[in-house]
């Protein structure tokens, strides 16, 4: 579930890992707050699979690893609607279990 969500988010613009974590939290109304321990392995896997690429970019005073979706990643996402309202509602229902 995490990898398609990352791809969907990167369709909007390139981001670094922390931005992706914040974006997932925002898009799920705070119901899902992935950690660096889950985001970075998923990003590494997506990079190895050719769905995203990583580039070093200067952002302010820092060099960051910025991730962007590739053509293969866009193609893979054509039939995936991971951020549909039904998916978000399902996530809300699951969160009530805890």
N, C-alpha and C positions, 0 to 999 in steps of 0.2 A: 504494500500500500504506500510506503514511503517513496519509493523510487518514481512511480508515476506522478505523485504529487510534486516532487522536486522538478520533474520535467515540465509539468504544467506551469509551475511558477517561473521557470527559466524561459518559457515562451514569451513572457512579458519583457524581460530584460536580463542581461548578465548580472549576477550577484555573487557576493562572497558567502561563505557558509553561515556566518552569524546572521546576515540579512535573510537568508533562506529560513533559518530557525524562527526568526521574528515574523516572517511572512506567513509561515504555516500556523503559528499561534494566532495571528490576526485573522486569517481566513477561516479558522475553525472556532472563532469566538473564544479563544483561550482554552478550548477543550482538549487540545493536543499541543503539548509543548515539547517537541523533540529535543533531545540533548545533543551535544557535540559528539558523544559516543555513538549515536545512531546516525547523525547526519553525515559525518565525514566518511565512515565506511561506505555508506550508500553513494556518496559522491565519487569515491574512488572506484566503486564497482561500475557506476554509470560511465565513468571516464574510460575504464578498461573495455567496456562493451561498445564504445564508440558513440554513445548517445549524447554525451556532453564533452566539452574540452575545457581544459584549465589553462589560464594564462596569468602570469604575474603582471599586476598593474599597480601603478602608484595611485594611492588614494590619500590625499593629505600628505602627512609625513611618513606614511607607512607603505610598504609593499605588501599587497594582499593577493591571495590566490582567488581569482575571479572565475566563475564557472559560467559557461554559455552552452545553450543547446545546439546540437549539430543538425544537419539535414536528416540524418538517420534517426535522431531523437524526435524531430518533428513528425517524421513519417510514422514512427511507432505510436505517437500520441493521437493520430487521426481519429481513432475509434474509442478513445478513452475519455470518459467524462467524470473524472475523479472529484471535481469540485461542484458537482450538481447539487441542487438543494436536497435531493433525496439522500445523497451521501452524507451531507452535513447533518441532516435530521437523524440518520442512522447513528452517526457518531454521538450526537446528543443523547440518544436513547441508551447507547452503551455506557456513556459516562454516568448515567443515573444508577447503574449497577454498583458503582463504587461510592 
